[in-house]
């Protein structure tokens, strides 16, 4: 491939003065070949659509919930209105994060901006916990300490029914969109493998909204049948607990992704097997992978090439690997390949993935 046409901006080879030797073992000690793709990979359009659909649904529902809360003096309905308003805010924040994460790498941020997606998801989790759960809890306590009888209850139930239809429709759209992409993987397994906290936030938000509506309906019904508005306050507190649990789970996932998580083991094993199938490769000693975004991977490989290969031939072999990955695995935006013997690799690793060799590929044993 012509260097100017390569999707990777640099193929850098550094080696000591004796690297011209024909014996590979003398060059492997000091040679590292890296390939870096400088254009960015788009965040899935599906993820953006899910956020936009959820945003419009939440905005519509927030308006009618606040109207119902004002007419009925229901604290649980007010909590639901705040919940939907928080969902609107989180949707806007997520869209901002998606837009920023698509920016190409710069000199100051050479790995790109993919992790902005993880940061803003973490910010969303904090917002849900502090405002969503906090306001709902305070409203519930206030209603229990200073009960106010509910009024216009029929409006409340009508609004709850309309909100439920909108939320169920939005969540159904989200689930069906993900189902079309996940193949044979389970729903939650697919979200985990993609390392996509945004889709997870949309799903959790939809589930929490529907559960919150059900609790509000129960609290309202009990308040009327028992003639005691304390049940309405208790429903508001229950909603705050649901929001807090969802926020903590989302924050934990986003924190893990911000620190850096590897590709799914099956994905890493497939990458190693692809490289090991090259005629120039004796074995792939191991792989280090890090998600920079749901569809952006950094991959570092330790590869044992044939002993009779010179440095120029090794570079050509790595270029062939690079070209194949560009065609078949566009999610790999940064690739490092270190020619290395298995012994040297084991000496440098505190942990290691099992080496993938030719016999293992032939027998199917990894």
C-alpha positions, 0 to 999 in steps of 0.5 A, spaced: 500 500 500 502 506 498 504 510 504 500 516 502 493 512 501 494 508 508 489 509 513 494 509 518 498 516 518 505 513 521 508 506 521 514 507 525 520 502 526 526 503 531 531 499 532 539 498 534 545 499 530 545 491 529 538 490 526 540 489 519 542 482 522 539 477 518 537 473 525 530 476 527 532 474 535 537 480 535 532 485 532 526 483 536 529 486 542 528 493 540 523 493 534 516 496 535 512 497 529 506 501 531 500 503 526 495 509 528 489 511 524 488 518 524 481 519 522 475 517 527 470 512 528 463 514 528 459 513 534 453 508 532 448 512 529 443 507 533 445 510 539 444 517 537 437 515 535 435 512 541 437 518 545 433 523 541 427 518 541 428 518 549 429 525 549 422 527 545 418 522 549 421 525 556 420 532 554 412 530 552 411 526 559 415 532 563 410 537 561 403 533 562 406 530 569 407 537 571 400 539 569 397 533 573 402 535 579 399 542 579 392 540 579 392 534 584 397 536 589 400 530 588 408 529 591 409 523 587 406 526 581 411 532 582 417 527 583 415 523 576 415 530 573 422 532 576 424 525 574 422 526 567 425 533 567 432 530 569 431 525 563 430 531 558 437 534 561 441 527 561 438 526 554 441 533 552 448 531 556 448 525 552 447 528 545 453 533 547 457 527 549 456 523 543 458 530 539 464 531 542 466 524 542 466 524 534 472 529 534 478 527 531 485 526 534 489 532 536 496 533 538 493 534 545 489 528 545 492 523 540 487 518 542 481 522 540 475 524 544 472 517 545 472 517 552 468 524 553 462 519 552 464 515 558 465 522 562 458 525 560 455 518 562 458 519 569 456 526 569 449 524 568 449 518 573 451 524 578 445 528 576 440 523 576 442 521 583 443 528 586 437 531 583 432 526 581 433 522 587 434 527 591 428 532 589 423 525 589 426 524 596 425 531 599 418 531 596 416 524 599 418 526 606 415 533 606 408 530 604 409 525 609 410 530 614 405 535 612 400 531 608 396 534 603 389 531 600 390 529 593 385 532 588 383 531 581 385 524 581 382 522 575 386 527 571 392 524 575 390 517 572 389 519 565 396 523 565 399 516 568 396 512 562 398 517 557 405 517 560 405 510 560 404 509 553 409 514 551 414 511 555 413 504 553 413 506 546 420 509 547 423 503 551 420 498 546 423 502 540 430 502 544 429 494 545 427 493 538 433 497 535 438 493 540 435 487 538 436 488 530 444 489 532 445 484 537 445 477 533 445 471 537 448 475 544 443 476 550 440 483 550 445 485 556 451 481 554 450 485 547 450 492 551 456 489 556 460 487 550 459 494 546 462 497 552 456 502 551 454 506 557 449 511 553 445 505 550 445 502 557 443 509 560 437 510 555 434 502 557 435 504 565 432 510 564 426 507 560 425 502 565 426 506 571 420 511 568 415 505 567 417 502 574 416 510 577 409 510 573 407 504 576 409 506 583 405 513 582 399 509 580 399 505 586 401 510 591 395 515 588 390 509 589 392 507 596 392 515 598 384 515 595 382 508 598 385 509 605 384 517 605 391 518 607 396 522 603 402 519 606 401 513 601 403 518 596 409 521 600 411 513 600 411 512 593 415 519 592 420 516 596 420 509 593 421 513 586 427 516 589 430 509 591 429 507 584 433 513 581 438 512 586 439 505 585 439 506 577 444 512 578 449 508 582 449 502 577 450 507 571 456 511 575 459 504 577 459 502 569 462 509 567 467 509 572 470 503 570 470 505 562 473 511 564 479 508 568 479 503 562 476 496 560 479 491 555 475 488 549 471 482 551 475 476 551 472 473 545 473 479 541 481 479 544 481 472 542 478 473 535 483 478 534 489 474 536 487 468 532 486 473 526 494 475 526 496 468 528 493 465 521 498 470 518 504 465 514 509 470 517 507 469 524 509 463 529 505 465 534 501 471 538 504 471 545 498 476 547 494 482 546 492 488 551 486 492 549 483 498 551 476 501 549 477 508 547 469 508 546 464 503 544 466 502 537 474 504 538 479 500 540 486 500 542 490 494 541 497 492 542 500 485 540 506 481 542 507 477 536 513 471 534 514 472 527 518 467 523 526 467 525 528 467 518 525 474 517 529 481 516 526 487 519 523 489 512 520 483 512 517 484 518 514 491 517 511 488 510 507 483 514 505 488 519 502 492 514 498 486 511 495 485 518 494 493 518 490 492 512 486 486 513 484 490 520 482 496 516 477 492 512 475 487 517 475 491 524 474 498 523 473 499 530 481 498 531 483 505 531 490 504 534 494 498 533 501 497 536 505 490 534 511 488 538 515 483 535 517 478 541 519 471 542 514 468 547 520 467 552 521 475 552 514 476 553 513 472 559 519 475 562 515 482 561 508 480 563 505 480 570 499 477 567 498 474 560 493 471 555 494 464 553 499 464 546 495 463 540 500 458 535 498 455 529 497 448 532 492 451 536 488 454 530 488 448 526 485 444 532 481 449 535 484 449 542 486 456 545 
